[in-house]
Amino acid sequence: MEHSLLLYNSLSRTKQLFTPEVPGRVGMYVCGPTVYGDAHLGHARPAITFDILYRYLMHLGYKVRYVRNITDVGHLEHDADSGEDKIAKKARLEQLEPMEVVQYYLNRYHHDMEALNVLPPSIEPHASGHIIEQIEYIKQILDAGYAYESEGSVYFDVEKYNHDHKYGILSGRNIEDMLNKTRELDGQDEKHNPLDFALWKKAAPEHIMHWPSPWSEGFPGWHLECSTMGRKYLGETFDIHGGGLDLMFPHHECEIAQSVAAQGHPAVRYWIHNNMITIEGKKMGKSYNNFITLEQFFSGNHPLLTQAYSPMVIRFFILQAQYRSTVDFSNEALQAAEKALQKMLDIYRRLNALESSTDNAIELPDFLTKCYEAMDDDLNTPIVIAHLFEAGKVINSAADGKTKLSKENIDDLRHLFDTMLVELLGIKVGDETAGANMKPFEGAVDLLLEIRSNAKQQKDWATSDLIRDKLAALGFDVKDTKSGFEWSVK
């Protein structure tokens, strides 16, 4: 079928038809983590969101170069131009080399991403590995007249840039008002204006991460790495830049200004932003100290958690909402996602056990086209999931002997689930899917039903009925079949 993928472009604030600059090829850059601590649920959302986009673009036949950076220098506390480097601070507190901290948490991040079935990017560049390129980028901005040196540091001149171009086009902020309100400066401040942001910072004597430059021994500003590495690996203009909504200002706004100042034109054609994970309405994040790490979700070891949740439950929980909507954490919501995922996996298992009929087969709705239409509509994964559950009703009816399905029907349904559930939504459907915490649960139910089968063979109807009724009361649907029994969560 023909595909017309619509993506919400934050720059135009509209859904736009996606057409890559180079036919058949897509360049995509996504802001990765600052690796000074374990990944939390907030990190899982952009990783999964852009994993879905990556999977779908490849499924549509595009050759995709997906770049996801690793920030290992220059990200100062409170996302500002002052304070200590987040990684350097962690290294100082733990008496480690900064790159020792980076490698430790990067290894753990990769482990979490693998558990969530997030595909690795094509390239994963580190900011610290591109210092030379960042220095050259700064020189271009200085030559264009949109930056200035001050006491060994280099700052981007927001006011001058705003006069010639427009600073604030992505976030929609009124920069003129902000400039007027912040024009009064402390005489000690080395910036011309508080809105100016660092391209290069002179390192204080105690700063342990620094490199030589034409201006000082120092380190690059946080915003610079993405402009530099995006251009290095994807060119002066590329298709997609993604990240969390919290990065829109100032990080992505600064990226746009840097690229226009250095190149004379913007670098990015489509800006894609996922919304936040919240706890009680407040953004989940390390700076708020309200986060739950992915490892804590997987183990259940956190005061706010009532149980452990498998990686696929976390993935399914995130995909149940469209990526631009806010998702609020609660145990109840995760438990509902766990129950829904189990139902989906039961449907998949029953589908693969179906036998075809040669007579009175039904005509199936075109579930696959409906799912593609949802994916084409800005990656509407909750609608895809709803269509899969609708298809599941047909599968359950056939498994219960109420509906006849032909071999073609069954092949179409298997293609639907293998394409949408497994390939595009990235849900693992093997025995490991439910996670280690679910295996004892499943084994216990199987054991009870084996005891019930033995009781039935012994004509111990009281025990058989007792087990069936108790499981039903707990929310299990038990079915007797020719080969033994089936069970699912209602």
VMD Tcl script that draws the C-alpha trace (Angstrom):
set ca {
  {0.00 0.00 0.00}
  {1.04 3.62 -0.48}
  {2.23 5.32 2.68}
  {1.93 8.99 3.52}
  {3.67 9.38 6.87}
  {2.53 12.47 8.78}
  {4.81 13.70 11.56}
  {4.14 16.57 13.95}
  {6.85 19.14 13.30}
  {7.38 21.24 16.43}
  {8.81 24.01 14.26}
  {5.65 24.48 12.18}
  {3.33 23.26 14.99}
  {1.49 21.13 12.43}
  {1.48 17.58 11.15}
  {3.46 17.52 7.94}
  {3.92 14.92 5.23}
  {7.36 13.41 5.72}
  {9.52 13.60 2.61}
  {13.25 13.06 3.11}
  {15.69 15.47 1.55}
  {17.41 12.60 -0.28}
  {14.90 10.10 -1.71}
  {15.13 6.74 -0.02}
  {17.46 7.94 2.75}
  {16.76 9.45 6.17}
  {19.14 11.23 8.53}
  {17.88 11.23 12.13}
  {19.57 12.71 15.21}
  {18.20 12.16 18.71}
  {19.52 13.66 21.94}
  {20.86 10.85 24.09}
  {21.59 10.71 27.83}
  {24.09 12.55 30.01}
  {25.66 9.48 31.59}
  {26.26 10.26 35.26}
  {23.51 8.09 36.75}
  {21.19 5.21 35.94}
  {18.49 5.64 33.29}
  {15.00 6.24 34.65}
  {11.49 6.02 33.23}
  {11.84 9.50 31.73}
  {14.80 8.27 29.67}
  {12.81 5.26 28.47}
  {10.19 7.38 26.74}
  {12.36 9.13 24.11}
  {14.35 5.94 23.60}
  {11.16 3.99 22.84}
  {9.50 6.82 20.89}
  {12.38 7.19 18.46}
  {12.91 3.44 18.35}
  {9.36 3.22 16.97}
  {10.11 5.92 14.38}
  {13.41 4.22 13.46}
  {11.68 0.84 13.07}
  {8.86 2.30 10.98}
  {11.11 4.26 8.64}
  {13.18 1.13 7.99}
  {10.00 -0.90 7.54}
  {8.87 1.57 4.88}
  {12.07 0.87 3.01}
  {14.20 3.88 3.91}
  {17.92 3.54 4.56}
  {18.20 5.32 7.92}
  {21.29 6.72 9.57}
  {20.28 7.14 13.20}
  {22.64 9.17 15.38}
  {22.11 9.28 19.16}
  {24.74 11.19 21.08}
  {26.25 10.55 24.48}
  {26.86 13.68 26.57}
  {30.00 13.11 28.63}
  {31.26 16.68 29.06}
  {29.92 20.23 29.24}
  {26.50 19.57 30.78}
  {26.63 21.78 33.86}
  {24.33 21.63 36.86}
  {20.80 22.99 36.37}
  {21.39 23.03 32.56}
  {23.00 26.46 32.96}
  {26.39 28.04 32.16}
  {27.52 27.92 35.76}
  {28.06 25.27 38.36}
  {29.94 22.01 38.18}
  {29.97 19.58 35.26}
  {27.53 16.80 36.16}
  {29.94 14.01 35.25}
  {32.95 15.71 36.84}
  {30.97 16.17 40.05}
  {30.04 12.48 40.11}
  {33.69 11.56 39.49}
  {34.86 13.82 42.32}
  {32.31 12.44 44.78}
  {33.09 8.83 43.92}
  {36.86 9.41 43.48}
  {36.85 8.06 39.94}
  {38.12 9.22 36.57}
  {35.32 11.05 34.69}
  {35.46 8.55 31.81}
  {35.22 5.75 34.36}
  {31.89 7.23 35.45}
  {30.81 7.60 31.82}
  {31.67 4.03 30.88}
  {30.03 2.54 33.96}
  {26.70 4.29 33.44}
  {26.82 3.94 29.65}
  {27.17 0.16 30.05}
  {24.14 0.17 32.35}
  {22.18 2.39 29.94}
  {22.87 -0.03 27.10}
  {21.76 -2.94 29.29}
  {18.47 -1.16 30.05}
  {17.91 -0.29 26.39}
  {18.50 -3.91 25.37}
  {16.01 -5.07 28.01}
  {13.43 -2.63 26.57}
  {14.16 -4.01 23.08}
  {15.35 -0.60 21.86}
  {17.43 -1.03 18.71}
  {20.95 0.48 18.89}
  {21.52 3.58 16.75}
  {23.70 3.60 13.65}
  {26.24 5.89 15.35}
  {26.59 6.81 19.04}
  {29.15 9.65 19.18}
  {30.53 11.10 22.41}
  {30.85 14.84 22.99}
  {34.37 14.36 24.42}
  {35.44 12.64 21.20}
  {34.58 15.69 19.07}
  {36.37 18.58 20.80}
  {38.34 19.54 17.67}
  {35.16 19.70 15.58}
  {33.44 21.81 18.25}
  {36.32 24.28 18.34}
  {36.10 24.65 14.55}
  {32.33 25.18 14.80}
  {32.89 27.98 17.34}
  {35.38 29.63 15.01}
  {32.74 29.72 12.26}
  {30.22 31.37 14.60}
  {32.84 33.93 15.69}
  {33.74 34.65 12.06}
  {30.05 35.24 11.30}
  {29.90 37.80 14.12}
  {27.42 36.01 16.35}
  {29.73 35.20 19.25}
  {32.30 36.98 21.40}
  {35.20 36.06 23.65}
  {35.09 37.13 27.27}
  {37.79 36.29 29.84}
  {38.75 33.08 28.06}
  {35.19 31.89 27.45}
  {33.18 32.26 24.23}
  {29.47 33.15 24.30}
  {26.77 33.21 21.65}
  {25.36 36.73 21.18}
  {21.61 36.11 21.38}
  {20.61 39.75 20.99}
  {22.61 40.25 17.79}
  {21.40 36.95 16.36}
  {17.79 37.80 17.23}
  {18.14 41.13 15.44}
  {19.23 39.44 12.20}
  {17.24 36.21 12.44}
  {14.83 35.01 15.10}
  {15.75 33.39 18.40}
  {12.70 31.60 19.79}
  {11.11 30.24 16.61}
  {10.97 26.68 17.94}
  {9.69 27.32 21.45}
  {7.57 30.34 20.52}
  {9.10 32.40 23.32}
  {9.12 36.18 23.06}
  {12.83 36.84 23.29}
  {12.46 40.61 22.97}
  {10.54 40.68 26.25}
  {13.11 38.42 27.91}
  {15.96 40.61 26.69}
  {14.28 43.75 28.06}
  {13.62 42.12 31.44}
  {17.18 40.83 31.86}
  {19.21 43.73 30.48}
  {20.52 44.77 33.90}
  {23.63 42.70 34.68}
  {25.91 42.31 37.65}
  {29.22 43.91 36.76}
  {30.97 40.64 37.61}
  {29.17 38.75 34.84}
  {31.33 38.01 31.81}
  {28.31 37.73 29.49}
  {26.96 40.69 27.54}
  {23.43 39.48 28.26}
  {22.03 36.79 30.60}
  {20.39 35.05 27.61}
  {23.76 34.54 25.94}
  {24.92 30.94 26.21}
  {28.34 29.37 26.38}
  {30.03 27.93 23.33}
  {33.29 27.46 25.23}
  {33.95 27.78 28.96}
  {37.32 28.54 30.51}
  {38.03 25.83 33.06}
  {38.55 26.81 36.66}
  {41.72 25.38 38.26}
  {39.72 22.67 40.03}
  {37.86 21.61 36.87}
  {39.13 18.15 35.92}
  {37.78 17.97 32.34}
  {39.46 20.47 30.02}
  {41.12 20.76 26.62}
  {43.35 23.38 24.91}
  {41.68 25.89 22.58}
  {42.53 29.25 20.97}
  {40.72 30.99 23.85}
  {41.63 29.05 26.97}
  {42.10 25.66 28.52}
  {38.47 24.73 28.88}
  {35.54 22.72 27.61}
  {32.63 23.12 25.13}
  {29.16 24.33 26.03}
  {26.41 21.72 26.30}
  {24.37 22.92 23.30}
  {27.31 22.82 20.90}
  {27.87 19.06 20.72}
  {24.59 18.27 18.95}
  {25.05 20.93 16.26}
  {28.60 19.72 15.67}
  {27.98 15.99 15.63}
  {24.72 16.32 13.69}
  {26.58 18.12 10.91}
  {29.56 15.73 11.01}
  {27.48 12.58 10.59}
  {24.35 13.79 8.78}
  {25.44 16.85 6.84}
  {24.62 20.57 6.93}
  {20.94 19.75 6.43}
  {19.27 16.59 7.68}
  {15.74 15.31 8.07}
  {14.81 14.66 11.70}
  {16.01 15.88 15.09}
  {14.29 14.32 18.08}
  {14.29 14.58 21.84}
  {12.18 15.20 24.89}
  {9.90 18.23 25.08}
  {12.00 19.55 27.97}
  {14.91 20.03 25.54}
  {12.98 22.36 23.22}
  {14.17 25.38 25.23}
  {16.91 26.25 25.59}
  {18.82 23.27 24.14}
  {17.16 22.84 20.74}
  {16.53 26.57 20.37}
  {20.25 27.11 20.83}
  {21.05 24.40 18.29}
  {18.97 26.20 15.66}
  {20.73 29.49 16.38}
  {24.17 27.86 16.22}
  {23.50 26.16 12.89}
  {22.09 29.32 11.27}
  {25.00 31.39 12.62}
  {27.67 28.92 11.45}
  {26.12 27.77 8.16}
  {23.79 30.57 7.16}
  {20.78 28.22 7.21}
  {19.01 25.80 9.61}
  {20.20 22.21 9.81}
  {16.97 20.40 10.70}
  {13.83 19.95 8.59}
  {11.56 18.14 11.12}
  {11.78 18.70 14.87}
  {10.06 15.85 16.74}
  {9.47 15.97 20.51}
  {8.03 13.39 22.87}
  {6.14 14.56 25.92}
  {7.05 13.91 29.53}
  {6.62 11.13 32.06}
  {5.26 12.72 35.23}
  {4.75 11.71 38.84}
  {1.79 13.41 40.47}
  {1.82 15.94 37.64}
  {5.50 16.88 37.99}
  {8.19 15.96 35.44}
  {10.19 12.91 36.40}
  {13.88 13.82 36.46}
  {17.13 13.62 38.35}
  {17.06 17.36 39.04}
  {13.73 16.92 40.84}
  {14.92 13.84 42.76}
  {11.59 12.12 42.02}
  {12.77 9.55 39.52}
  {12.56 5.76 39.54}
  {15.35 4.03 37.65}
  {14.58 1.35 35.10}
  {16.52 -1.17 37.17}
  {14.26 -0.35 40.13}
  {11.19 -0.94 37.95}
  {12.57 -4.28 36.81}
  {13.36 -5.36 40.40}
  {10.50 -3.61 42.24}
  {13.04 -2.14 44.66}
  {11.67 1.37 45.24}
  {9.33 2.77 47.93}
  {6.84 4.02 45.31}
  {6.56 0.60 43.65}
  {4.19 -2.11 44.87}
  {5.77 -4.77 42.63}
  {8.35 -5.38 39.92}
  {7.49 -4.61 36.30}
  {9.10 -6.39 33.36}
  {10.79 -4.38 30.57}
  {8.01 -5.29 28.13}
  {5.38 -3.99 30.56}
  {7.28 -0.68 30.70}
  {7.47 -0.58 26.90}
  {3.79 -1.43 26.50}
  {2.83 1.17 29.15}
  {4.64 3.89 27.17}
  {3.19 2.79 23.81}
  {-0.37 2.88 25.15}
  {-0.16 6.68 24.90}
  {0.57 8.71 21.78}
  {4.12 10.02 22.09}
  {3.07 13.71 22.23}
  {0.77 13.20 25.22}
  {1.81 13.32 28.87}
  {1.99 10.01 30.72}
  {1.56 10.04 34.49}
  {3.18 7.25 36.47}
  {1.14 5.20 38.92}
  {1.23 1.59 40.05}
  {-2.38 1.27 38.95}
  {-1.54 2.38 35.40}
  {1.40 -0.01 35.20}
  {-0.65 -2.89 36.57}
  {-3.31 -2.18 33.94}
  {-0.58 -2.19 31.28}
  {0.73 -5.49 32.62}
  {-2.74 -7.03 32.44}
  {-3.31 -5.67 28.91}
  {0.06 -6.96 27.73}
  {-0.69 -10.40 29.13}
  {-3.98 -10.43 27.22}
  {-2.13 -9.43 24.04}
  {0.43 -12.20 24.53}
  {-2.38 -14.69 25.19}
  {-3.95 -13.64 21.88}
  {-0.62 -14.13 20.08}
  {-0.13 -17.56 21.66}
  {-3.66 -18.66 20.74}
  {-3.19 -17.33 17.21}
  {-0.15 -19.53 16.68}
  {-2.07 -22.57 17.96}
  {-5.04 -22.08 15.58}
  {-5.96 -24.71 13.04}
  {-7.62 -23.66 9.81}
  {-11.06 -24.67 8.64}
  {-12.07 -25.50 5.09}
  {-15.66 -24.35 5.37}
  {-17.66 -21.29 6.37}
  {-14.60 -19.09 6.93}
  {-15.37 -15.44 7.65}
  {-14.19 -12.36 5.78}
  {-11.83 -10.43 8.05}
  {-11.76 -6.64 8.36}
  {-8.57 -5.15 6.90}
  {-6.82 -4.77 10.26}
  {-3.41 -4.31 8.65}
  {-4.48 -1.26 6.64}
  {-6.09 0.24 9.74}
  {-2.85 -0.23 11.70}
  {-0.78 1.33 8.91}
  {-3.16 4.30 8.85}
  {-2.59 4.77 12.58}
  {1.19 4.54 12.20}
  {1.08 7.00 9.32}
  {-0.86 9.41 11.53}
  {2.10 10.59 13.62}
  {2.93 7.13 15.02}
  {-0.40 6.64 16.79}
  {0.60 3.48 18.68}
  {-2.45 3.36 21.02}
  {-4.72 3.09 17.96}
  {-2.53 0.29 16.60}
  {-2.88 -1.53 19.92}
  {-6.67 -1.04 19.84}
  {-6.86 -2.58 16.36}
  {-4.76 -5.54 17.51}
  {-7.19 -6.14 20.38}
  {-10.06 -6.00 17.89}
  {-8.29 -8.64 15.82}
  {-7.78 -10.53 19.06}
  {-11.54 -10.89 19.47}
  {-11.65 -12.81 16.17}
  {-8.72 -14.97 17.25}
  {-10.25 -15.78 20.64}
  {-13.58 -16.60 19.00}
  {-11.83 -19.01 16.62}
  {-9.81 -20.56 19.44}
  {-13.06 -21.13 21.37}
  {-14.59 -22.87 18.34}
  {-17.18 -20.16 17.72}
  {-15.66 -18.86 14.46}
  {-14.16 -20.66 11.48}
  {-10.95 -19.25 9.97}
  {-9.34 -20.30 6.72}
  {-5.61 -20.81 6.31}
  {-5.52 -17.47 4.49}
  {-7.32 -15.81 7.42}
  {-4.83 -17.24 9.90}
  {-1.83 -16.32 7.71}
  {-3.14 -12.74 7.43}
  {-3.58 -12.50 11.21}
  {-0.13 -13.89 11.86}
  {1.33 -11.39 9.40}
  {-0.59 -8.61 11.16}
  {0.75 -9.49 14.61}
  {4.28 -10.26 13.46}
  {4.43 -6.93 11.60}
  {2.70 -4.64 14.07}
  {3.22 -6.17 17.51}
  {6.65 -7.73 17.07}
  {8.45 -5.78 14.34}
  {7.06 -2.24 14.73}
  {5.93 -2.02 18.37}
  {8.96 -4.08 19.37}
  {7.16 -6.34 21.85}
  {9.03 -9.54 22.60}
  {6.65 -12.49 22.43}
  {8.87 -15.37 23.53}
  {8.90 -17.04 26.92}
  {11.11 -14.28 28.27}
  {8.55 -11.56 27.46}
  {6.74 -11.55 30.77}
  {10.00 -11.13 32.64}
  {11.47 -13.18 35.44}
  {8.86 -11.95 37.92}
  {6.04 -13.43 35.79}
  {7.50 -16.91 35.34}
  {6.77 -18.15 38.89}
  {3.26 -16.71 38.54}
  {2.67 -18.57 35.28}
  {4.17 -21.76 36.68}
  {1.90 -21.60 39.71}
  {-1.23 -21.27 37.56}
  {-0.10 -24.16 35.33}
  {0.54 -26.29 38.42}
  {-2.95 -25.61 39.80}
  {-4.54 -26.51 36.48}
  {-2.53 -29.72 36.26}
  {-3.83 -30.62 39.74}
  {-7.33 -29.81 38.47}
  {-6.82 -32.06 35.41}
  {-5.71 -34.91 37.67}
  {-8.73 -34.33 39.90}
  {-11.04 -34.53 36.87}
  {-9.42 -37.79 35.80}
  {-10.08 -39.13 39.30}
  {-13.67 -37.82 39.07}
  {-12.92 -35.53 42.03}
  {-15.36 -32.92 40.79}
  {-15.34 -30.96 44.05}
  {-11.60 -30.23 43.82}
  {-11.81 -29.56 40.09}
  {-14.64 -27.06 40.49}
  {-12.99 -25.43 43.49}
  {-9.77 -24.69 41.57}
  {-11.70 -23.41 38.54}
  {-13.96 -21.15 40.64}
  {-11.13 -19.78 42.76}
  {-9.06 -18.93 39.67}
  {-12.10 -17.31 38.06}
  {-12.63 -15.19 41.18}
  {-9.01 -14.05 40.93}
  {-9.49 -12.94 37.33}
  {-8.42 -15.98 35.30}
  {-10.34 -17.39 32.37}
  {-9.84 -21.18 32.24}
  {-10.84 -23.19 29.18}
  {-10.77 -26.97 28.79}
  {-9.49 -28.09 25.39}
  {-8.95 -31.37 23.58}
  {-5.25 -31.22 24.44}
  {-5.72 -30.21 28.09}
  {-6.40 -26.64 29.19}
  {-5.82 -22.97 28.36}
  {-5.86 -20.00 30.67}
  {-5.67 -16.25 30.29}
  {-6.12 -13.13 32.40}
  {-9.62 -11.68 32.01}
}
mol new
graphics top color blue
foreach p $ca { graphics top sphere $p radius 0.5 }
foreach p [lrange $ca 0 end-1] q [lrange $ca 1 end] { graphics top cylinder $p $q radius 0.2 }
display resetview
